[in-house]
Amino acid sequence: MQAVDSALMAPLVAGKMAVPFFLDEEEFGFDDELARQLGVAMLNLIAAGRPDVKKHLNLTQHPIDEPPED
């Protein structure tokens, strides 16, 4: 993982998948569960293109306080 200037990357990622944040919603807030879910999503995205990483993932895909969907 590398931190880069998003303005420099914009032309390269134009049209790629975006992850929206609804910052204008009154009930939106960053909490521990959202941070965990974002981490899981990021690792899943990395693993999608890296089988060597995917084999090491042992993650709960659903929110911790909710049962998994069938």
Order of alpha helices (4+ residues) and beta strands (2+ residues): alpha-alpha-alpha
